Amino acid sequence: MNTEALFDYINTHIFGITVPLLLISAGIYFSFKLRCFHFLHPINSLKKMLKKEEGESSSESPVHALCMALAGTLGVGNISGIALAIGFGGAGAIFWMWMSAFAAMIIRYAEIVLALDFRTYKNGEYTGSAMNYIKKSYGRAGKILAPVFAVLCIICSLFLGGIIQANVISECFFEIMGYPKIISGTVLCIATMLVVFGGAKKISSLTVKIVPVMTILYIFISLFVICSQAEHIPEVITTIFKDAFSVKSAGGGVLGILLSPALRTGVSRGLISNEAGCGTAPMAHARSTASAPSKQGLFGIFEVFVDTILLCTLTAFVILLSFESIPTVSGGGIMLVIEAFAHTFGKNAGFLISVSIFFFAFATIVCWAFYGENCIRYFVNDSKKVKVFLFIFSVSLIYGSIAMPSLIWSVTDFIISAMTVINIGAVILMADRVKTLSAKYGLLDFKIKEHEYARKGVPLKNKVS
């Protein structure tokens, strides 16, 4: 058995079963642990999320942190990944993606709460990551698992955040506009260097501009397509719910939420489309100046909603409304989506989707560069070594634009799954802390006194050693 076959076997027969079950089980567990406040008290949660508190700066506000995290989440999986999910599981897959997203929302909330609770303040900035609470939650094992998680995230930033995104961009521009792949990769490399060498503040500033633009653009063109075929919407909704409980669609839907956020010709692999549970987004949210961890956690719930419930659903409806009229295409999910949009926009569809893909993927690239840098700094806070990593990251985009070994997909799927198992385990072990902080912020319908919690030997605030 060669290396790729070994990773494929593990991804399919081990992580392919355990990770979906772990995600959904953890989502159900935290929903009951926190008394389903995000479902039962949505208005109260929204008010607390939007309320500005003392000490929040405009440069690194909770919204800035949200946009940076969304940039890392809104990869091309919101476009091509949905086509692959429907192709595998049928229309009913969308229903199960919704269910998986609702379970994932509260996991994202919990990991962000913990990231802010254990973050540090240095040189006028907040910094934090999953490594901080992983180190604390697992006890002695945490001293090993935290650096292991950081190494996995560094590799994932190069593969998922860089090479895979660059490959999709170059493939799309080559197929639609005929641009040589090496040119697309070189432009991406230069543009990425100009941004990432400016530091986290420059990345944050860019994402807060790009994310709203690309999201609104994609929502607008998707709604235009859907409204132009409004008479068929009831039929699509009926089909989704009718097919949802067949064996094929249920399986496809569970895998749909795990479909890779980029295109792999002929084969899909298990990656988490909204990244809830894998521990990356807390790095972006920890930069927020929000004083209450639970407030920033609410933005995490909103983040999953935008990623999966909104954008993925729009993509699904665009495909399903035109599915019978779409010819058989090569090139995987992305070409299927382009053909679906072409049903309404004609030849202009390729250009519109190419622009959307560029915005989505480029924002993902610069955000993952920040994730990789954050993990490098976990080991050494040396600016020269950080710049070496950023240079390697940027140059890897050229490689990704012209070559895409299938082994990279297999390794990436394995890494994402391993990160998810380590991270969710840590979050579950810290469930009582999440519950206490949520109650303290007034999200639950009960109060836990600090002295009662202190008697258990776990203070509300804890410095990272």
C-alpha positions in Angstrom: 0.0 0.0 0.0 1.5 3.3 -1.1 1.4 6.5 0.9 -1.7 8.0 -0.8 -3.6 4.8 -0.5 -2.8 4.6 3.2 -4.1 8.1 3.8 -7.2 7.4 1.7 -7.9 4.3 3.7 -7.6 6.2 7.1 -9.7 9.1 5.8 -12.5 6.9 4.4 -12.7 4.1 7.0 -11.6 5.8 10.2 -12.0 9.6 10.1 -14.8 9.3 7.5 -16.9 7.8 10.2 -15.6 9.1 13.5 -15.3 12.8 12.6 -18.9 13.3 11.4 -20.2 11.4 14.4 -17.9 13.5 16.7 -19.1 16.8 15.2 -22.8 16.0 15.4 -22.5 14.4 18.9 -20.5 17.4 20.2 -23.0 19.8 18.7 -25.9 18.0 20.4 -24.0 17.8 23.7 -23.2 21.6 23.8 -26.8 22.5 22.6 -28.2 20.8 25.7 -25.3 21.9 27.9 -26.1 25.5 27.0 -29.8 25.0 27.0 -30.1 25.7 23.3 -29.9 29.5 23.9 -29.0 30.2 20.3 -32.3 28.6 19.2 -34.6 29.5 22.1 -33.4 33.1 22.6 -32.2 34.4 19.2 -33.4 38.0 19.8 -31.5 38.2 23.1 -28.4 36.7 21.5 -28.6 39.2 18.6 -28.9 42.2 20.9 -25.9 41.1 22.9 -23.9 40.4 19.8 -24.5 43.9 18.3 -24.2 45.9 21.6 -21.0 47.8 21.7 -19.0 47.6 24.9 -16.4 49.7 26.5 -12.8 49.1 25.3 -13.8 47.9 21.8 -11.5 49.6 19.2 -12.6 50.2 15.6 -9.3 48.7 14.3 -9.8 45.2 15.8 -13.5 45.2 16.6 -15.5 42.0 16.9 -16.7 42.6 13.3 -13.1 42.8 12.0 -12.4 39.5 13.7 -15.5 38.0 12.2 -14.5 39.1 8.7 -11.1 37.6 9.1 -12.5 34.3 10.3 -15.1 34.3 7.5 -12.3 34.9 5.0 -10.7 31.7 6.1 -14.0 29.8 6.0 -15.6 31.1 2.8 -13.3 29.2 0.4 -14.4 27.8 -2.9 -16.2 25.0 -1.0 -19.2 27.2 -0.8 -19.4 27.0 -4.6 -17.8 23.7 -5.9 -18.2 21.7 -2.7 -22.0 22.0 -2.9 -22.1 20.7 -6.4 -20.1 17.7 -5.3 -22.4 17.1 -2.4 -25.5 17.1 -4.6 -23.8 14.9 -7.2 -23.0 12.4 -4.5 -26.1 12.4 -2.3 -28.8 14.1 -4.4 -31.0 17.0 -3.4 -31.6 15.5 0.0 -28.0 16.1 0.9 -28.8 19.8 1.4 -31.2 19.0 4.3 -28.5 17.1 6.1 -26.0 19.9 5.5 -28.5 22.3 7.2 -28.7 19.9 10.2 -24.9 19.5 10.4 -24.5 23.3 10.3 -27.0 23.8 13.2 -25.0 21.3 15.2 -21.7 23.0 14.2 -22.9 26.5 15.2 -22.6 25.9 19.0 -19.2 24.2 18.6 -17.9 27.3 16.9 -19.3 29.3 19.7 -17.6 27.2 22.3 -14.1 27.2 20.7 -14.2 31.0 20.3 -15.3 31.5 23.9 -12.3 29.4 25.1 -9.9 31.1 22.7 -10.8 34.5 24.1 -10.8 33.3 27.7 -7.2 32.0 27.4 -5.8 34.6 25.1 -2.9 36.9 26.0 -2.2 40.7 25.6 1.2 41.6 24.3 2.6 44.6 22.4 -0.8 46.3 22.3 -2.6 43.3 20.7 -4.6 40.3 21.8 -3.4 37.0 20.5 -4.9 33.5 21.1 -5.4 30.2 19.5 -6.7 26.7 20.1 -3.3 25.6 21.3 -3.7 27.6 24.5 -6.8 25.8 25.7 -5.6 22.4 24.3 -2.6 22.7 26.5 -4.7 23.4 29.5 -7.6 21.0 28.9 -5.6 17.8 28.4 -3.3 18.2 31.4 0.2 16.6 30.8 -0.9 15.3 27.4 -1.7 18.9 26.4 2.0 19.8 26.4 2.3 17.3 23.5 -1.0 17.8 21.7 -0.8 21.6 21.6 2.5 21.7 19.5 1.3 18.7 17.4 -1.9 20.7 16.6 0.3 23.8 15.7 2.4 21.7 13.3 -0.6 20.2 11.7 -2.1 23.7 11.2 1.1 25.0 9.6 1.1 22.2 7.0 -2.7 22.7 6.5 -2.1 26.4 5.8 0.3 25.5 3.0 -1.9 22.8 1.5 -5.5 23.9 2.1 -5.0 27.6 2.5 -2.5 28.0 -0.3 -1.9 25.3 -2.9 -5.5 24.1 -3.2 -7.0 27.6 -3.4 -4.4 28.6 -6.0 -5.1 25.5 -8.1 -8.9 26.3 -8.2 -8.3 29.9 -9.2 -5.8 29.1 -12.0 -8.0 26.2 -13.3 -11.0 28.5 -13.4 -9.3 31.4 -15.2 -7.7 28.9 -17.6 -10.9 27.2 -18.5 -13.0 30.3 -18.7 -10.7 33.0 -20.0 -7.7 31.1 -21.3 -5.2 32.7 -18.9 -2.0 30.5 -18.5 -1.9 28.9 -15.1 1.6 30.2 -14.4 0.4 33.8 -14.8 -2.5 33.3 -12.4 -0.1 31.7 -9.9 2.5 34.5 -10.2 -0.1 37.2 -9.8 -1.5 35.4 -6.7 2.0 35.1 -5.3 2.8 38.8 -5.7 -0.6 39.9 -4.4 -0.3 37.6 -1.3 3.2 38.9 -0.5 2.0 42.5 -0.6 -0.7 41.7 1.9 0.8 39.1 4.3 4.1 40.9 4.9 2.0 43.8 6.2 1.1 41.8 9.3 -2.2 40.8 10.9 -3.6 44.3 10.9 -3.2 44.6 7.1 -4.8 41.2 6.7 -7.7 42.2 8.9 -8.1 45.5 7.1 -8.2 43.7 3.7 -10.7 41.0 4.8 -13.0 43.5 6.3 -13.3 45.1 2.9 -13.2 42.0 0.7 -15.6 39.7 2.7 -18.6 41.9 2.6 -18.1 42.7 -1.1 -17.7 39.1 -2.2 -20.5 37.9 0.0 -22.9 40.6 -1.3 -21.9 40.0 -4.9 -22.4 36.3 -4.7 -25.8 36.7 -2.9 -27.0 39.2 -5.5 -26.2 37.0 -8.6 -27.5 33.9 -6.8 -30.8 35.6 -5.9 -31.2 36.9 -9.4 -31.0 33.4 -10.8 -33.3 32.0 -8.1 -35.9 34.8 -8.6 -35.8 34.3 -12.4 -37.1 30.8 -11.8 -39.2 31.4 -8.7 -42.1 29.3 -10.0 -39.9 26.2 -9.5 -38.8 27.0 -5.9 -41.6 25.0 -4.2 -40.7 22.0 -6.4 -37.0 22.2 -5.3 -37.9 22.5 -1.6 -40.2 19.5 -1.9 -37.5 17.5 -3.6 -34.9 18.4 -0.9 -37.2 17.2 2.0 -38.5 14.2 0.0 -35.0 12.9 -0.8 -33.5 13.8 2.6 -34.5 10.5 4.3 -33.3 8.1 1.7 -30.2 6.2 2.5 -28.3 7.7 -0.4 -29.1 11.3 0.4 -28.6 11.0 4.2 -25.1 9.6 3.5 -24.4 12.3 0.9 -25.6 15.1 3.2 -23.3 14.1 6.1 -20.4 13.9 3.7 -21.6 17.1 2.1 -20.8 19.2 5.1 -17.4 17.5 5.0 -16.7 17.9 1.4 -13.5 19.7 0.6 -13.6 23.5 0.1 -12.0 23.3 -3.3 -12.2 21.2 -6.4 -10.4 17.9 -6.9 -11.0 16.4 -10.3 -12.9 13.1 -10.1 -12.7 12.6 -6.3 -14.0 14.4 -3.3 -12.3 14.2 0.1 -13.6 14.9 3.6 -12.9 18.5 4.7 -15.1 20.6 6.9 -16.7 23.3 4.8 -17.3 25.8 7.6 -14.3 24.6 9.7 -16.4 24.5 12.9 -14.5 22.3 15.3 -11.1 22.2 13.6 -9.7 25.0 15.8 -8.6 27.5 13.1 -11.2 30.3 13.3 -10.4 31.0 17.1 -7.1 32.5 16.0 -8.9 35.2 14.1 -11.6 35.8 16.7 -9.0 36.0 19.5 -7.8 39.3 18.1 -11.1 41.0 18.8 -11.2 43.7 21.5 -14.4 42.3 22.8 -14.1 42.0 26.6 -16.6 39.2 27.0 -15.6 35.9 25.4 -19.3 34.9 24.9 -20.0 38.0 22.9 -17.4 37.1 20.3 -18.6 33.5 20.4 -22.0 34.8 19.1 -20.3 36.1 16.0 -19.0 32.6 15.5 -22.6 31.3 15.4 -23.4 34.0 12.8 -20.3 33.0 10.8 -21.5 29.4 10.4 -24.9 30.7 9.5 -23.5 32.8 6.7 -21.2 30.1 5.4 -23.5 27.2 5.3 -27.1 28.2 5.8 -26.9 31.2 3.5 -24.2 30.9 0.9 -24.2 27.1 0.5 -28.0 27.1 0.3 -28.0 29.7 -2.4 -25.5 27.7 -4.4 -27.6 24.6 -4.0 -30.8 26.3 -5.2 -29.0 27.7 -8.2 -27.9 24.2 -9.2 -31.2 22.4 -8.4 -33.3 24.9 -10.3 -31.3 24.3 -13.5 -30.2 20.7 -12.8 -32.3 19.1 -15.5 -31.1 21.5 -18.1 -27.4 21.3 -17.3 -25.3 19.3 -19.7 -22.8 16.7 -18.5 -19.6 18.6 -17.8 -16.0 17.8 -16.9 -13.9 19.7 -14.4 -15.8 18.7 -11.3 -18.1 20.8 -9.2 -16.9 24.3 -10.3 -17.9 23.7 -14.0 -21.3 22.3 -12.9 -21.9 25.6 -11.0 -20.8 27.7 -13.9 -23.2 25.8 -16.2 -26.0 26.4 -13.7 -25.4 30.1 -13.7 -25.0 30.1 -17.5 -28.6 28.8 -17.7 -29.6 32.4 -16.7 -26.7 34.6 -17.5 -25.4 32.9 -20.6 -21.8 33.4 -21.6 -21.4 36.0 -18.8 -21.7 33.3 -16.1 -18.1 32.2 -16.5 -16.8 35.7 -15.8 -19.1 36.3 -12.9 -18.2 33.1 -11.2 -14.5 33.5 -11.9 -14.6 36.9 -10.1 -16.5 35.4 -7.2 -14.0 32.5 -6.9 -11.1 34.9 -7.0 -12.5 37.0 -4.1 -13.4 33.9 -2.1 -10.1 32.1 -2.6 -7.8 35.1 -2.2 -9.4 36.1 1.1 -9.0 32.5 2.2 -5.3 32.5 1.2 -4.4 35.6 3.1 -6.3 34.4 6.2 -4.6 31.0 6.2 -1.3 32.8 5.9 -2.2 34.5 9.2 -3.1 31.1 10.7 0.2 29.6 9.7 2.1 32.6 11.0 0.2 32.4 14.3 1.3 28.8 14.7 4.9 29.6 13.8 4.9 32.2 16.5 3.7 29.5 19.0 7.2 28.0 18.7 9.4 31.0 18.0 8.5 34.7 18.1 11.2 35.5 15.6 10.2 37.9 12.8 12.9 36.6 10.4 11.7 33.0 10.7 8.1 34.2 10.3 9.0 36.0 7.1 10.7 32.9 5.8 7.4 31.0 6.3 5.4 33.7 4.6 7.8 33.7 1.6 7.5 29.9 1.3 3.7 30.2 1.6 3.5 32.8 -1.1 5.8 30.9 -3.5 3.8 27.7 -2.9 0.9 29.4 -4.7 2.8 29.3 -8.0 3.3 25.6 -7.5 -0.3 25.1 -6.7 -1.5 26.9 -9.8 0.4 24.5 -12.2 0.4 21.3 -10.2 -2.0 19.5 -7.9 -0.8 16.1 -6.7 -3.7 14.0 -5.4 -1.5 13.1 -2.4 -2.0 16.7 -1.2 -5.7 16.2 -1.0 -5.3 13.0 0.9 -2.8 14.5 3.4 -5.0 17.6 3.9 -8.1 15.6 4.6 -6.1 13.6 7.2 -4.7 16.7 8.8 -8.1 18.5 9.1 -9.6 15.4 10.6 -6.8 15.0 13.2 -7.0 18.7 14.1 -10.8 18.3 14.6 -10.4 15.3 16.9 -7.8 17.1 19.1 -9.7 20.3 19.2 -13.2 19.0 19.9 -11.8 16.8 22.6 -10.3 19.9 24.3 -13.5 21.9 23.9 -15.6 19.1 25.5 -13.2 18.9 28.4 -13.7 22.6 29.0 -17.5 22.4 28.6 -18.2 23.6 32.2 -16.0 26.7 31.7 -18.0 27.5 28.5 -21.2 27.1 30.4 -20.1 29.4 33.2 -18.9 32.2 30.9 -22.2 32.0 28.9 -24.2 32.3 32.1 -22.1 35.1 33.3 -22.8 37.0 30.1 -26.5 36.5 30.5 -27.1 34.1 27.7 -28.6 31.3 29.8 -31.7 31.5 32.0 -29.7 30.8 35.2 -26.7 32.2 37.1 -23.7 30.5 38.5 -22.0 32.4 41.3 -18.2 32.8 40.9 -17.5 31.5 44.4 -19.5 28.3 43.7 -17.4 27.6 40.5 -14.2 28.4 42.3 -14.9 25.7 44.9 -14.6 23.2 42.0 -11.0 24.3 41.6 -11.3 26.0 38.3 -11.1 29.9 38.3 -13.1 31.9 35.8 -9.9 33.4 34.3 -6.7 31.5 33.8 -3.4 32.7 32.5 -1.6 30.6 29.9 1.7 29.2 31.2 
